Amino acid sequence: MQYAYTVILHHPSLPCGLCQEAEVRYRQTLESALGGIDGVLKTWRAWQDAEHTLGSLSEETWRVARQWLIAAERARQTALQELAGAADAYFEVQRV
């Protein structure tokens, strides 16, 4: 299956298979929370704008960016809940 974005789990000592399983759980949780791939991309773009924009954001951009923050944290918790010693792991999302 071809995706419009990739998810990469960064952790120096987790085996590749566990990383891949966690990446799938992260993606599934994000898409469920945000209404599919389009919702993920929309909120991720808003968060990217918020991170890279100096000055004020529109209320709409900030509202959508907050949705990303909430969904991404929920996805992180879900994806890592079964992995002991992964508290310092983080996920990176990249547009393809």
N, C-alpha and C positions, 0 to 999 in steps of 0.2 A: 504494500500500500504506500502511495506517495503522499507525503505531508507537506504543508506549506511552511512548517517550522520544525526545528529539531530541539530536542531536550537533551542536555548533557549533565550528568551528575559528576561533580568534582569531589573526589575523596581519594587520598593517596593509598589507602590500604584495603579498600573494598574490592573483592574479586569482580571481574568483568561481568559474570553472569548475574550477580546480585545488583550491580549497577544498572544493567539493562532492565531487570525486573522493576527496580525502583523508578527508572525513567518512564516505563510504561504506566505504572501506577500514578505518577505525577501528571503525565499527559491526560490520562483518563479522568482524573479528579479535576484538573483544570477545565477540560472540555465539558464535563458535567456541570460544573459550577457556573461556567460562562456561556453556555448555550452553543457549544460546538467550536469548530475551528475558527469560524468568522468572529465569534465572540472573544476567543483567546487573542487573535491578532488585533482586534480593535482595542481591547484593554491593554495589551502589551505595548502597542504603539503609543497610547495615551501615557502610559508610565514612562516610556522612553522619552517622550516630549517633556514630561514633568522633570525628569532627571537632567535633561540637556538644555532646558530653557532657562535663561536668566531673566529675572523679572517675574511678572505675574502671569498666571495661567487663567484661562477662562474657567468659569465655574463648571461648565460641562466637561472640559478636559480633566479637571481635578476630580470630579465625581467618577468619571470612568477610570482614571488612574487608581483611585482608592479601591475600586472593584478588583483591579488586578492585585493590589497588595493583599487584600483579604483572601482572594482565591489562591494566590501563589503560596501564602503561608499555610492555608488549609491543605493544599496539595503537597507541600513539603512535609507536613506532619503525617499525612496519610502514607506517603511514599516511604518514609523512613521509620515508621512505627515498629516495624519488625526487625530493624537492623540495629543491633547493639553496637555501641561505639561509633555511631555515625552522626553525633550531635553537631560536629563541625562541618559536615558535608553541605554543599550548596548546589543548586540547580542553575544552569544557564539555558536560556531560551534564545534561539537564533532563527531569524527568518531565512528561509531557503531561497 
